[in-house]
Amino acid sequence: MAAEATVAALSALMRQPARQPPSALHARHRGAGDSAAGAAAASGKQLLSFGDELDEEDGEAGGGARPSGGAGSLGAATTKRFKHENTLVKLNPLLAGLHTHGVRYEDEEELPVSPAAPLDRQLGQVLWGSAKAKGMRPYQEDRHTIVSSFQPCTSTGQPVQDGVYRAYAAVFDGHNGASAADHVADRLHHVLAAEHAMRTCTGEGPPATALQEEERVAAAMVHAFEAVDREIMTRCRLEGTKGGATGLVLLRLGNQLYAAHCGDTRAVMLRNGEALRLTEDHKPNLPRERKRVEGLGGRVDYARCWRVIVEPKDGRPASGLAVSRSFGDPDFKEPLHLVTATPDVIRERLLPGDEFVILASDGLWDVMSDSDACAVVRRHLQQAGAPRQITPPQLLPGTAFSDPRRRPVVPTTALATAAAERLVQESLDRGTMDNVTAVVGLLQWG
């Protein structure tokens, strides 16, 4: 009976008419967003984010040692786990005048810089591969979804075939059970495909068109995230579950790449030999996130890592969540909506110097910097291509691969999968404690 009630309630929820797209203010576009983050960048301050060896949600909120110096200093218990995120640096001059919002972070390992590729090359398909491992956990709560040919659909559910290159890749990191991650991995791409903007926006055209489309696509992604979160919350109420999941979606739309995320699942792209971070981890101690949580009457405190703290009124012990945005997690959304599934959304125009993208759960980023991860993938691609060096005729002298000693590999889906497997193995070799999932997308330029 409980299962039938759940199905009936979810079916009713899914049949509800879509509400109006949210304001573009809900999609926090990089570069036009939070004043606190901008002030931190302007002042040269460092932002710290660090993973926890425990689950994102930990039952005893007061169990850890508090760092002695406030948010800016770390206790001995966390020195092995924290990651410096240096202040934001200016984008490549190649991007001057374009409406792009990604931010590059300097990391530990420096990558060799490739010469800028010519701008008249065309982007074809993106080849996707994935890999995952449990790490030191006895269970696997990560989920991922890849739709290499993502088709929008009409209001009647019919697929739209218009010749536009679209692709969808997503990683979801579950906690307190895999139920929320399972639901969002199964549902989000279907909900997004039904959004009107998905069938009317092509990702092509002049800059003015790109700006108009950006608002519509961002609103569609926000609406899809929030709609699926409502489904999960309904399921939590009916089934009495408490779990949640972080989420990251990359949407390739023509020559544009959109990233929408809630939580600390991260996306990085290799552009002209440099790691470009596409997302900002939603940690409770991030100034804009802390301000939002505390402004809603919540509390952010340190319990082995920074957490959003709630104290249930039913006698259960206080609990803490190590991310400030997620799907599900009803204890942190009712009665106070302290944690939200509303994503940050950014757009990047894809350029010929863009080689690949990486999506991964925090099990990888806990032990690897952005540049480390890009270096692992690039080394693997170079090594894999050594026995069969082929130079496509489109690559003219002066491009990134005109040196005969560094001719490109011929990418395949198997090669992308092998690169993802190499990332996962590297994170295991470095001692990750968490589940780890990596998705690699190889950009094919003609």
C-alpha atoms as one frame of an Amber mdcrd trajectory, in Angstrom:
protein
   0.000   0.000   0.000   2.842   2.418   0.841   4.474   1.808  -2.540   1.144
   2.353  -4.344   0.575   5.592  -2.426   4.048   6.789  -3.374   3.502   6.061
  -7.073   0.085   7.742  -7.031   1.400  10.855  -5.312   4.385  11.170  -7.647
   2.181  10.655 -10.698  -0.108  13.452  -9.519   2.875  15.720  -8.925   4.321
  15.046 -12.378   0.952  15.864 -13.995   0.802  19.287 -12.401   1.146  22.133
 -14.928   4.607  23.603 -15.096   4.890  26.833 -13.215   6.319  29.916 -14.823
  10.109  29.864 -15.312  11.898  31.368 -12.330  13.544  34.715 -12.466  16.975
  34.768 -14.030  18.198  35.949 -10.661  17.819  32.363  -9.450  20.447  31.268
 -11.990  23.560  32.802 -10.487  25.549  33.561 -13.605  29.289  33.579 -13.049
  30.701  37.074 -13.272  27.386  38.786 -12.504  26.666  37.044  -9.250  27.331
  37.277  -5.579  28.868  40.392  -4.097  30.574  38.500  -1.296  32.367  36.200
  -3.720  33.336  39.186  -5.828  34.652  41.020  -2.795  36.751  38.021  -1.839
  38.272  37.914  -5.295  38.936  41.643  -5.304  40.589  41.588  -1.896  42.869
  38.676  -2.744  41.434  36.461  -0.030  41.567  32.709  -0.419  38.433  30.614
  -0.367  38.812  27.297   1.391  36.768  24.224   0.697  37.507  20.842   2.097
  35.901  17.447   1.974  35.039  15.241   4.899  35.984  11.617   5.289  32.479
  10.972   6.627  29.092  11.017   4.943  27.826  14.421   3.881  25.190  14.095
   6.601  26.515  13.091  10.017  24.177  12.372  12.908  26.199  13.939  15.731
  26.842  17.559  14.949  29.037  18.290  17.919  31.500  15.442  17.632  34.470
  17.107  15.964  37.222  19.388  17.150  36.714  23.025  16.213  39.592  24.825
  14.469  41.122  27.396  16.740  41.272  30.315  14.356  37.744  30.467  12.981
  36.889  29.866   9.337  40.339  30.883   8.139  42.416  28.278  10.004  42.198
  24.516  10.132  42.746  22.133  13.033  45.189  19.279  12.856  42.338  16.868
  12.188  41.639  18.450   8.798  45.084  19.334   7.498  45.200  16.282   5.256
  41.859  16.956   3.613  41.624  20.643   2.791  42.141  22.131  -0.633  43.221
  25.679  -1.381  41.149  27.446  -3.991  43.199  30.436  -4.990  41.655  33.755
  -5.833  40.050  34.118  -9.206  42.277  35.041 -12.113  41.449  36.691 -15.393
  40.354  34.552 -18.292  42.417  33.997 -21.394  42.484  37.131 -23.590  40.894
  34.958 -26.266  37.632  35.362 -24.353  37.688  39.152 -24.217  34.323  40.596
 -25.131  32.480  37.288 -24.934  29.664  36.661 -22.465  31.350  33.889 -20.516
  31.112  33.227 -16.823  33.570  30.430 -16.071  36.403  31.091 -13.652  39.840
  29.535 -13.755  41.535  28.607 -10.501  45.282  28.177 -10.156  46.150  24.720
  -8.849  49.192  22.792  -7.720  50.304  21.139 -10.945  51.135  23.299 -13.933
  50.103  22.015 -17.333  52.005  22.706 -20.536  50.279  25.506 -22.424  49.192
  24.813 -25.990  49.147  27.595 -28.567  45.666  28.962 -29.152  43.849  26.954
 -31.794  42.350  28.696 -34.855  38.806  29.920 -34.331  37.378  28.638 -37.626
  37.322  24.974 -36.624  33.929  23.372 -36.067  32.873  21.343 -33.043  31.416
  17.942 -33.848  30.363  15.302 -31.372  31.473  15.012 -27.768  32.669  11.504
 -26.904  31.763  10.442 -23.375  33.177   7.866 -20.993  32.655   7.126 -17.307
  34.004   5.096 -14.401  33.232   4.717 -10.703  34.471   2.964  -7.555  33.292
   2.549  -3.960  36.564   3.757  -2.465  36.753   2.788   1.208  32.967   2.687
   1.588  30.986  -0.570   1.773  28.320   0.933  -0.509  28.041   2.973  -3.697
  25.752   6.031  -3.606  27.108   7.874  -6.665  25.029   7.865  -9.821  25.593
   9.333 -13.275  23.683   9.796 -16.528  25.035  10.323 -20.044  22.815  11.119
 -23.035  25.236  11.601 -25.923  22.440  12.629 -28.308  20.093  14.614 -26.096
  16.791  15.318 -27.829  14.200  17.774 -26.543  10.576  16.757 -26.824   7.294
  18.455 -27.620   4.464  19.010 -25.161   3.045  15.652 -26.303   6.315  13.855
 -25.631   7.475  13.504 -29.245  11.252  13.867 -29.776  12.460  16.878 -31.749
  15.024  16.158 -34.456  16.395  19.439 -35.726  20.053  18.662 -36.430  21.344
  20.663 -33.449  24.176  19.051 -31.512  22.988  18.465 -27.953  24.450  16.292
 -25.206  23.733  15.793 -21.514  26.096  14.456 -18.855  25.446  14.434 -15.120
  26.927  13.164 -11.853  24.941  12.810  -8.618  26.505  12.075  -5.226  23.998
  10.527  -2.840  24.170  10.580   0.948  22.152   8.925   3.686  21.107   6.331
   1.126  21.006   6.232  -2.663  17.272   6.873  -3.119  17.571  10.576  -3.991
  20.505   9.993  -6.345  18.599   7.192  -8.086  15.548   9.394  -8.578  17.353
  12.425  -9.953  19.563  10.303 -12.231  16.448   8.671 -13.699  14.275  11.781
 -13.984  16.209  15.010 -14.485  17.106  14.603 -18.170  13.484  13.761 -19.019
  12.187  16.823 -17.174  14.792  19.045 -18.838  14.022  17.651 -22.306  10.391
  18.755 -21.899  11.345  22.389 -21.214  10.318  24.745 -24.028  13.768  26.352
 -24.198  15.369  23.013 -25.027  13.588  22.813 -28.386  13.788  26.499 -29.312
  17.398  27.307 -28.376  20.205  26.123 -30.658  23.369  27.541 -29.086  24.283
  29.195 -32.375  23.998  32.654 -33.858  25.374  36.115 -33.006  26.283  37.195
 -29.457  22.946  38.971 -28.960  21.110  35.716 -29.660  23.395  33.845 -27.285
  22.558  36.319 -24.521  18.830  35.879 -25.070  19.134  32.109 -25.141  21.273
  32.086 -22.010  18.469  33.493 -19.883  15.973  30.979 -21.236  18.231  27.929
 -20.950  19.354  28.906 -17.451  15.735  29.338 -16.350  14.867  25.937 -17.838
  17.689  24.227 -15.953  16.685  25.910 -12.690  13.071  24.880 -13.229  14.056
  21.266 -13.963  16.250  21.019 -10.854  13.516  22.445  -8.634  10.788  20.267
 -10.175  12.752  17.065  -9.572  13.549  18.193  -6.036   9.823  18.568  -5.361
   9.314  15.002  -6.575  12.047  13.734  -4.250  10.653  15.672  -1.299   7.209
  14.166  -1.913   8.763  10.732  -1.976  10.669  11.416   1.248   7.455  12.398
   3.039   5.578   9.329   1.846   8.359   6.833   2.484   9.871   8.442   5.570
  13.341   8.658   4.017  15.869  11.388   4.819  18.464  11.103   2.080  19.723
  13.590  -0.454  22.145  14.040  -3.343  24.330  16.699  -4.873  23.934  17.216
  -8.601  25.923  18.453 -11.592  24.692  18.685 -15.183  26.651  19.684 -18.273
  24.499  20.510 -21.280  26.151  20.917 -24.667  23.901  23.039 -26.877  25.433
  23.781 -30.251  28.617  25.724 -29.561  27.624  26.562 -25.988  28.259  24.600
 -22.811  25.986  25.081 -19.800  26.822  23.851 -16.309  24.170  23.664 -13.586
  24.974  22.302 -10.148  23.918  22.109  -6.532  26.472  20.848  -4.030  30.148
  20.005  -4.396  30.137  17.800  -7.490  32.558  19.660  -9.760  33.207  20.257
 -13.469  36.536  21.288 -15.003  37.516  21.908 -18.626  40.954  21.956 -20.243
  41.238  25.144 -22.311  44.479  25.939 -24.134  46.390  23.723 -21.720  44.955
  25.280 -18.563  42.372  23.918 -16.117  39.203  26.033 -16.164  36.825  25.360
 -13.277  33.201  25.617 -14.376  31.517  25.264 -10.978  32.004  26.570  -7.449
  31.571  24.063  -4.616  28.507  24.846  -2.502  30.133  24.522   0.907  28.413
  25.968   3.999  31.399  28.224   4.778  31.341  29.838   1.334  30.486  33.455
   2.241  27.404  33.793   0.039  26.103  30.392   1.121  26.635  31.080   4.807
  24.893  34.432   4.453  21.893  32.776   2.790  21.602  29.992   5.394  21.943
  32.328   8.367  19.567  34.825   6.778  16.907  32.109   6.784  17.409  31.456
  10.481  19.843  28.564  10.105  23.250  27.883  11.592  26.606  27.031  10.043
  29.109  25.424  12.380  32.219  23.286  12.347  31.840  19.589  13.164  34.793
  17.814  11.532  34.055  20.015   8.527  31.796  23.012   7.945  28.136  22.019
   8.003  24.623  23.380   7.922  23.297  22.393  11.371  19.694  21.517  12.228
  18.251  20.479  15.572  15.040  18.470  15.011  12.211  19.160  17.450  11.246
  15.485  17.714  14.035  14.647  20.128  16.526  13.364  17.571  20.125  14.599
  17.908  21.322  17.556  15.874  22.617  16.708  12.421  24.827  18.486   9.944
  25.094  18.562   6.162  28.473  19.247   4.542  26.942  20.972   1.504  24.607
  23.951   1.355  22.674  22.873  -1.752  21.302  19.453  -2.636  18.341  17.432
  -3.812  16.201  15.923  -1.060  17.455  16.247   2.545  14.028  17.010   4.077
  15.436  17.722   7.556  17.246  20.721   6.063  14.279  22.013   4.053  11.346
  21.604   6.423  10.311  23.672   8.266  13.193  26.024   7.342  14.375  25.865
   3.736  18.057  26.142   4.660  19.387  23.870   1.928  18.159  24.409  -1.627
  18.279  22.505  -4.894  18.266  25.745  -6.905  21.426  25.474  -9.008  24.048
  27.924 -10.063  24.042  28.049 -13.875  26.902  29.251 -16.079  27.479  29.351
 -19.812  30.759  28.976 -21.690  31.151  29.420 -25.419  33.113  26.391 -26.610
  36.332  27.300 -28.419  38.794  25.252 -30.491  41.321  25.317 -27.639  38.894
  23.350 -25.438  40.072  19.724 -25.343  37.937  17.887 -22.783  35.659  18.264
 -19.775  35.693  16.338 -16.502  32.722  15.849 -14.180  33.418  14.120 -10.874
  32.055  13.586  -7.396  33.960  14.933  -4.406  35.600  11.558  -3.851  37.953
  12.579  -6.647  38.323  16.269  -5.787  39.113  15.454  -2.144  42.491  14.106
  -3.279  43.113  15.807  -6.619  43.314  19.407  -7.781  41.740  20.665 -10.989
  45.088  20.744 -12.777  46.059  17.331 -11.409  42.925  15.822 -12.920  43.471
  17.515 -16.284  47.095  16.366 -16.322  46.044  12.759 -15.661  43.610  12.798
 -18.589  45.985  14.560 -20.943  48.842  12.159 -20.169  46.533   9.223 -20.773
  45.391  10.603 -24.133  48.970  11.213 -25.230  50.127   7.767 -24.146  47.151
   6.053 -25.745  47.764   7.853 -29.026  51.481   7.070 -29.282  51.146   3.820
 -31.329  48.819   5.364 -33.923  49.776   8.953 -34.551  47.473  10.503 -37.107
  47.276  14.153 -38.071  43.885  15.162 -39.510  44.227  17.382 -42.604  42.281
  20.166 -40.876  45.199  20.760 -38.495  47.412  23.264 -40.270  50.906  24.363
 -39.235  50.790  26.688 -36.265  47.966  24.905 -34.499  48.294  23.184 -31.162
  49.221  19.834 -32.717  51.361  20.849 -35.701  54.451  19.484 -33.911  54.855
  15.943 -35.366  56.018  14.695 -31.970  52.653  15.670 -30.431  50.108  14.567
 -32.990  46.629  13.934 -31.635  45.082  10.594 -30.914  41.982   9.470 -32.777
  39.424   9.776 -29.975  36.787   7.138 -29.353  34.224   6.468 -26.670  36.523
   3.712 -25.414  39.331   6.238 -25.072  37.086   8.566 -23.040  36.101   5.637
 -20.818  39.739   4.670 -20.313  40.547   8.271 -19.335  37.740   8.227 -16.756
  39.005   4.902 -15.415  42.481   6.369 -15.096  41.095   9.280 -13.057  39.248
   6.937 -10.710  42.300   4.712 -10.257  44.470   7.747  -9.539  42.066   8.923
  -6.841  42.126   5.445  -5.263  45.921   5.422  -5.381  45.898   8.766  -3.574
  43.770   7.316  -0.795  40.273   8.670  -1.371  37.890   7.498   1.340  34.678
   8.251  -0.530  32.746   6.869  -3.465  34.230   8.320  -6.626  32.689   8.813
 -10.073  34.343  10.453 -13.072  32.868  11.338 -16.463  35.126  12.549 -19.280
  33.917  14.245 -22.465  36.350  14.571 -25.395  35.549  17.522 -27.667  35.906
  16.718 -31.374  37.049  19.668 -33.472  37.052  19.416 -37.259
